[in-house]
Amino acid sequence: FEFHQGDIVGAGLKYSDAEFDYSMANGVFEILEDKPCESFIKEMCRTTKSGVFVEDLFEQFPGGYPRDHLHEMFAKHGFRLGMRHVILSEPFDIDRVRDPKKLWPVIKVQNLWLEKK
């Protein structure tokens, strides 16, 4: 792996179209307002050739922007929904104790697998 820094919501990334076979975003869109979120998705789709994996907030949480329609935002840029799961986030344990240390809530998140049309 190599890590690179860029301004995906401003100047865009310095990569060619379809530079990467796959890309992923974990917990990114939930912290972006609508305009930066759309810019991020547009640039992510431009630089991705085959597929995108997303894990993001699904239910309302203070300071977050859940988007039930997140897959539709990708569809505008040529990616179709391949699979979607709404699951409980961690922390939880085998005894089903909801965050025994009360550090973080158990909330619903969505996992999306999007494929180039």
N, C-alpha and C positions, 0 to 999 in steps of 0.2 A: 504494500500500500504506500501511496504517497499522498501527503496532505498539502493542499494549496489554499491560499486565501484569496478571496475575490469579493466583489460587490455585486451580488446577484440581483438585488432589487434596485440598484442605481445604474451604474455604468454597464452592468452586464458582465458576463464571463468572457475571458479571452480564449475561448475554445471554439473550434469550428462546429458547424452543424453535425449532429450525430457523432460527436467525438467519443462518447462513452456508450458502451453496450447497455449498461444498466445504471440506475441511480436510485438513491434512497433518501428519505427525509424522515427523521424521527423527532416528533415534538416540535416541529418548526412552525407549521402553519397556524397552530393554535395561539401563537404569540404575535402574529402579524395581523394588522388591520387589513381591510379589504384590498386597497390599492397595492401595497407591498406584496400581499399574498398573490394577487394576480400576476404581478411582475415576476415573482419567484417561480410560479408555475410555468409561465410562458418561457422563461429562460431555461428552466429545467427540462422542459419538453424539447426545446430547440437543440439542446446539447446531448439528448439521450436518443439512442438508436432503437432499442428493443423494448425495455420495460422499466417500470418505476414501482418501488415499494414505499408505502407511506404508513406510518403509525402516528395517529394524531387524536386529539381530544374529540370526544363525541358528545359529551353533555356539558352543560353550563358549569363553569368554575370561575371564581373571581379572577379577573384579569385575563381570561382566556376567550378565544373566539372559536367556539365549536362550529363546524360546518357539515351539516348532514349532506349537503350537495357538493362536497369536495371533489368527488369523482366527475361530476358534470363540468367543473372548472377545467379539469384535465381533458375532457372530451372536446372542448373548444380548440384544443391544440393537437388533436390527432391521436389521443390515447383513449382506449375503451376500457371499461371496467372488466377485469378478468375474474376477480374474486374480492369479496368484502366480508369481513367478520367484525362484529361488535363484541368486545370482550371486556372483562373487568381488568383493570390495571393492578399492578402490585402496589404496595406490599400486602401480602396475605400469606397464610401458612396452611399447612395440612390440616390443622385443627379448625380452620375457618375463622380464625380470630382476625377481626378487622384492625390492622395496624396497632398491635398491642402497645407500642411506645407512643402512639398518637402523633407521629411525625408527619404523616402524609395520608391523605384520604384515598380510599379505594373508589375509583371513578371508572366510567365507561370510556374506552378508547376504540377507535376504528383502525383496522388494518386493511389497507387497500393494495391490491396487485393490479396494476394498469399496464396494458400492452399497446404497442403501436398499432394503429389500424392498418 
